[in-house]
Amino acid sequence: MITVRPIRPGDVDALARHVKPTPLLHEARAQLQRGERAVYLIALDDGAPVGHALLKLPPLGSEHPRADGIPEVEDLFVAETHRSSGVGSRLLQEAEDVARGRGFDRLGLAVGVGNAGAHRLYERAGYEDAGLGEFWVEGARETCRYLVKRL
């Protein structure tokens, strides 16, 4: 059974072992959550991490075009063994629920122009192109478009 919740102490090592081998990234995101600048969501399958998504809270930086004053999902990632099984949808739904619960009425995200699977997920979930054009995201090392959903 898949559950989604914010990261807790002790989750960093398990995320690095099972999902993405970047413990420093996971720890930096946990620190953002502790500082109330983000919520770092993790998906678990019977207690083992299988995915993550970072919900960044405004104010956000200016490293790429984005809608002003709304939270943003960053790096929604699912372990290869669990792709196309609903984990990404669960992470996205939880991010939307958290944003809505904090009083936001929209949610944004940048998605790689060549990432067809992610585009399908976001389109099914109701995200639409925000009209900001294509732009380079250095951290992801890809050209992206910005999508927004009304919550």
C-alpha positions in Angstrom: 0.0 0.0 0.0 1.3 3.4 -1.0 1.3 6.2 1.6 2.6 9.8 1.2 3.8 12.0 4.1 6.3 14.7 4.8 9.9 13.6 5.4 10.8 12.7 9.0 14.1 12.4 10.8 15.8 9.2 9.7 14.2 9.2 6.2 17.2 10.7 4.4 19.3 7.5 4.3 16.4 5.4 3.2 15.6 7.8 0.4 19.2 7.7 -0.7 19.2 3.9 -0.7 15.9 3.2 -2.4 15.0 6.2 -4.5 17.8 8.6 -5.5 21.4 8.3 -4.2 21.7 12.0 -3.2 21.7 12.2 0.6 22.9 15.8 0.7 20.0 16.8 -1.6 17.5 15.0 0.6 19.0 16.6 3.8 18.9 20.1 2.2 15.2 19.6 1.4 14.5 18.3 4.9 16.1 21.6 6.2 13.9 23.6 3.9 10.9 21.8 5.5 12.2 22.5 9.0 12.5 26.2 8.1 8.9 26.1 6.8 10.0 27.1 3.3 8.9 23.8 1.8 7.2 20.4 2.4 9.3 17.5 1.3 6.9 14.6 0.6 7.9 11.0 0.3 5.9 8.1 -1.0 6.3 4.8 0.8 5.4 1.3 -0.2 5.0 -0.9 2.9 7.4 1.5 4.7 10.1 1.7 2.1 10.6 5.0 0.1 9.6 4.8 -3.6 9.3 8.4 -4.5 9.5 12.1 -3.5 8.3 15.6 -4.4 9.3 18.9 -3.0 6.5 21.5 -2.5 8.3 24.9 -2.3 6.4 27.7 -0.6 6.4 31.3 -1.7 8.4 33.5 -1.9 10.3 31.6 -4.5 13.6 32.5 -6.3 14.0 33.9 -9.8 16.2 31.2 -11.3 13.6 30.5 -14.0 10.2 32.0 -15.1 7.3 31.1 -12.8 3.9 32.4 -11.6 4.2 34.8 -8.7 2.9 34.1 -5.2 2.0 30.4 -5.7 3.7 27.3 -4.4 5.6 25.0 -6.8 6.2 21.3 -7.1 9.8 20.5 -7.8 11.5 17.2 -8.6 8.6 14.8 -8.4 10.5 11.6 -8.8 9.5 7.9 -8.6 11.8 5.0 -8.3 12.0 3.1 -11.6 10.5 -0.1 -10.0 7.3 1.9 -9.1 6.7 4.0 -12.2 3.3 3.9 -13.9 1.8 2.5 -10.8 0.1 5.6 -9.4 2.9 6.8 -7.1 3.4 10.0 -9.0 -0.3 10.8 -9.0 -0.4 10.2 -5.2 2.6 12.5 -4.6 1.0 15.2 -6.8 -2.4 14.9 -5.1 -0.8 15.2 -1.7 1.2 18.3 -2.8 -2.1 19.8 -4.1 -3.8 19.0 -0.8 -1.0 20.6 1.3 -1.1 23.7 -0.9 -4.8 24.0 -0.7 -4.7 23.4 3.1 -2.3 26.4 3.4 -4.8 28.7 1.6 -3.3 28.6 -2.0 -5.7 28.4 -5.0 -3.1 27.5 -7.6 0.0 25.3 -7.9 2.8 25.5 -10.4 5.6 23.4 -11.7 8.3 23.2 -14.4 8.4 20.1 -16.6 11.0 19.1 -19.1 9.8 19.5 -22.7 11.0 16.0 -23.6 9.5 14.3 -20.5 6.4 12.7 -22.2 5.4 10.6 -19.1 5.4 13.7 -16.8 3.4 15.7 -19.3 0.8 12.9 -19.4 0.6 12.9 -15.6 0.2 16.6 -15.3 -2.3 16.9 -18.1 -4.5 14.2 -16.6 -4.3 16.1 -13.3 -5.5 19.3 -14.9 -2.3 21.3 -15.2 -2.1 23.8 -18.1 0.7 25.7 -19.8 1.1 29.1 -18.1 2.3 30.8 -21.3 5.8 31.6 -20.1 7.5 29.9 -23.0 10.4 27.4 -22.8 13.4 28.1 -20.5 16.5 26.3 -19.2 16.5 25.0 -15.6 20.1 24.6 -14.6 19.5 22.2 -11.6 17.5 19.8 -13.8 19.8 20.4 -16.8 16.9 20.6 -19.2 14.6 22.9 -21.2 11.2 23.2 -19.4 7.8 24.7 -19.7 5.8 26.1 -16.7 2.4 24.5 -15.9 -0.2 25.8 -13.4 -3.4 24.2 -12.0 -6.3 25.9 -10.2 -6.9 24.1 -7.0 
